Amino acid sequence: MVSGISISPNPFSPNGDGLYDETTISFYLSQEATVTAEIYNIDGRRKRVITQTFPFSGSDITDPTPRRVPGLIWDGTDFGGEVVPYGIYVLRILVTYNQSGGTRTIRS
């Protein structure tokens, strides 16, 4: 369902100088899905959640080949819009998609 997760640039520096102020979390999907990125600091505190649905249309629906999607963009801010301090952050990806009349969620 989801594969090839990459983060670029890594590291990045959301300090407002116009260089590497945001990072893109990209991946491959094999069908339409809603992707949620939960970002935690090294102490395990959740700092930000980013969610986006990536639709498939046309030939994408019948072609099972995974395709790289543009991904999610994190600007380095927390829930309150404040820039997080420099450091190591942990990313948790949740992918929710339709399956057999219901939904299924995969966590990475």
Solvent accessible surface area in square Angstrom, and as a share of the most:
residue,aa,sasa,rsa
1,M,56,0.25
2,V,25,0.14
3,S,57,0.37
4,G,41,0.40
5,I,65,0.33
6,S,48,0.31
7,I,63,0.32
8,S,69,0.44
9,P,40,0.25
10,N,112,0.57
11,P,119,0.75
12,F,38,0.16
13,S,28,0.18
14,P,14,0.09
15,N,83,0.43
16,G,69,0.66
17,D,83,0.43
18,G,63,0.61
19,L,115,0.57
20,Y,142,0.54
21,D,38,0.20
22,E,86,0.38
23,T,3,0.02
24,T,44,0.26
25,I,4,0.02
26,S,16,0.11
27,F,0,0.00
28,Y,78,0.30
29,L,0,0.00
30,S,33,0.21
31,Q,65,0.29
32,E,80,0.36
33,A,3,0.03
34,T,43,0.25
35,V,0,0.00
36,T,25,0.15
37,A,0,0.00
38,E,17,0.08
39,I,3,0.02
40,Y,45,0.17
41,N,26,0.13
42,I,117,0.59
43,D,100,0.52
44,G,50,0.48
45,R,149,0.54
46,R,117,0.43
47,K,48,0.20
48,R,62,0.23
49,V,45,0.26
50,I,25,0.13
51,T,78,0.45
52,Q,85,0.38
53,T,69,0.40
54,F,10,0.04
55,P,89,0.56
56,F,15,0.06
57,S,78,0.50
58,G,61,0.58
59,S,87,0.56
60,D,45,0.24
61,I,122,0.62
62,T,116,0.67
63,D,67,0.35
64,P,109,0.68
65,T,86,0.50
66,P,70,0.44
67,R,78,0.28
68,R,104,0.38
69,V,3,0.02
70,P,110,0.69
71,G,7,0.07
72,L,1,0.01
73,I,95,0.48
74,W,11,0.04
75,D,62,0.32
76,G,0,0.00
77,T,19,0.11
78,D,30,0.15
79,F,125,0.52
80,G,66,0.63
81,G,50,0.48
82,E,117,0.53
83,V,84,0.49
84,V,12,0.07
85,P,100,0.63
86,Y,155,0.59
87,G,58,0.56
88,I,126,0.64
89,Y,53,0.20
90,V,79,0.45
91,L,43,0.21
92,R,88,0.32
93,I,3,0.01
94,L,24,0.12
95,V,1,0.00
96,T,46,0.27
97,Y,18,0.07
98,N,110,0.57
99,Q,87,0.39
100,S,120,0.78
101,G,92,0.89
102,G,35,0.34
103,T,100,0.58
104,R,122,0.45
105,T,50,0.29
106,I,48,0.24
107,R,142,0.52
108,S,75,0.48
